[in-house]
Amino acid sequence: MGKFRSEDRFRISPVDNLGRAIDPTVLGAAEEIGQRAVEYAEKLLGDPALASNLFEDAAAAVSRVLRMKKESNQPIRNLQGYLFRAFIRRVSKIRQTELVVADRPQTRSNNSSVDIESKILVDEFLARCDPVTRDILYRRTQGFSWKEIGVVYGISAHAAESRFSQALQRVRKRLGLRE
């Protein structure tokens, strides 16, 4: 995210990347803590876009909880703290996924070009995919099943897997890895 000047105000979209509305009360709390929270997550994850998406996702989730708690007359006492904890839980899940992937034993082939091609493929995939397909990838790396991913998007497990597979094939074709 780059550095903010003290006179700049942190802003997030009133709708997250999945189209879920963020409650105005939560939006206000998010704008107050967002700059520091996202910068902190960016240091941990190394990706400002991912940090911002996770923050918006947390704000949308807290908005849903806030609506449920208002209906049952159980207010959230410290909305900023609640939002920050929801955000940090998401960041921690991504970090754990990265650590698990890093700890996997690497099979070394005689030709390291396979490893380089895989990295290029993943980087290109992330850069070229729409936000929903990118989120499907992140959810898969977090251990979600295709069925769970399909439920999130209101599609079948097969449709979720197919969408991911088609995006991967398009990227492979662009890179000349598959005819």
Sequence and secondary structure as in RCSB ss.txt:
>XXXX:A:sequence
MGKFRSEDRFRISPVDNLGRAIDPTVLGAAEEIGQRAVEYAEKLLGDPALASNLFEDAAAAVSRVLRMKKESNQP
IRNLQGYLFRAFIRRVSKIRQTELVVADRPQTRSNNSSVDIESKILVDEFLARCDPVTRDILYRRTQGFSWKEIG
VVYGISAHAAESRFSQALQRVRKRLGLRE
>XXXX:A:secstr
     TT      SB TTS B  HHHHHHHHHHHHHHHHHHHHHHS HHHHHHHHHHHHHHHHHHHHHHHHTT  
 S HHHHHHHHHHHHHHHHHHHHHHHHHS     S THHHHHHHHHHHHHHHHS HHHHHHHHHHHTT  HHHHH
HHHTS HHHHHHHHHHHHHHHHHHHTS  
